[in-house]
Amino acid sequence: MTCNPSWHEIMDELLPHEEVQNKPDLIARVFHAKLTKLKKDIVQKKLFGKVAAYVYVIEFQKRGLPHVHFLIILDPRSKIRTSDQYDEHVYAEIPEQKTNPNLYEAVLKHMMHDPCGNDNLGNVCTRDGNCKNHYPRSFSETTSTGHNSYPIYRCRNDGKKYLVHRVQLDNRWVIPYNPYLLAKYDCHINVEVCSTIKAVKYLYKYIYKGRDLVVFALSNPDNISIGDEISSFQIARWISPPEAAWPIFRFPLNSIHPTLSLCK
Ligand SMILES: [Zn+2]
């Protein structure tokens, strides 16, 4: 889930001359409140079923907006296994505008992968003219669970196209979402089911990935110089204002439940 700087809880608090990027305290507090609600929906209200364990990590994008990676492990009796169960929780299609106008708006606003590949070579996901996130996905009449991979969600070719950032996009560009969470939280909130061991291992690696930058030096082992450790640390440290505000409010950067302790 990524912070939406246009949430009314943020916009309502701005004075006429204020801009959201100058209110990191407000961004941090509203995102923390939304995350607390999300956790309640998932753990206490059992949106996906009974939760056996969870882990989440807060990260901050380069421009400073917070987002959370949230991995949920369901109780064996609540596991999502069949195609029908997948379809109940995860959608990868644009809903009907007439019957579901709010969700339709939310999908187009938050859940369409930006045009990329040869349509937009400048997009960060484009590598050698192709999308590294595999968009556009393939059309699929039904949901199927791949072997050691993410499932292929139902993504039917209904012939409809929608203008997003001046490019016509169809269902193949929809990032998987849960309709309840998307409609309720009005922000980018990607939901996927991973039930194969390979996908689970990948996710754990993802949520614990390290920093984007390191500073290092090669030196002669006979003449090792420690150098200026403080400036080396500062060069590799990028902290945006909302990231600085987060610990001031004593908000945790990660959480794991149940608590695990390693015994010798
Ligand atoms: Zn892409």
Residues whose N, C-alpha, C, O or C-beta is under 5 A from the ligand:
A	BS01	ZN	D114 C116 C125 C131 K132 N133 Y135
